[in-house]
Amino acid sequence: MEDPISLIDRIIEDHKQIMKETRALEHDLDAILELEKAAGDFEPASLDPARQSLQRLRDSLDRIDRDLDAHFKREENALLRVLEDHGGRTLASALHSLLVEHQELRDRIAKSKQDASELTLGGIPREVWEGKARGVSVYINHTRKLLEAHARSEHELLQTARKDIRARMQN
């Protein structure tokens, strides 16, 4: 089993990396919405830049999905055991409350990936595409905010856990 403090520190670093990746989504979304404004009538040539931007968005979502899955599994397994064994009932209970949010966040990322794929396929009227693109942007931005709030809550818990576990290890 990994040292409890090292595991907590690694999860804190995970949070920083995931937040960096989710903030990069804003750039991808901005590019798509910019294309929406400039595209005018969708013609095959004007869809190419939109498809490229959407592909970057899908790649970003895939990377975030993969990183979040590994991170969530580490929290749901190793961190939970560490807090149950070394952190006490209160910290373990607080973590349980936060772990419930993981499935909602997983579902939101999966929906975002599906929506981005649908936009990439094309074949829908311009007005519908624009509305869907705007909806995807709003949805992903809200997901990003939920992730950030979740990470902040976990960060506070991890700081407390690190302090408490260090104190218990020194006694």
Buried (B, 14 or more C-beta within 10 A) or exposed (E): EEEBBEBBEBBBEBBEEBBEBBEBBEEBBEBBBEBBEEBEEBEEEBBEBBBEBBEBBBEBBEEBBEBBEEBBEBBBEBBBBBBBEBBBEEBBEBBEEBBEBBEEBBEBBEBBBEBBEBBBEEEBEEEEBBEBBBEBBEBBBEBBEBBBEBBEBBBEBBEBBBEBBBEEEEE
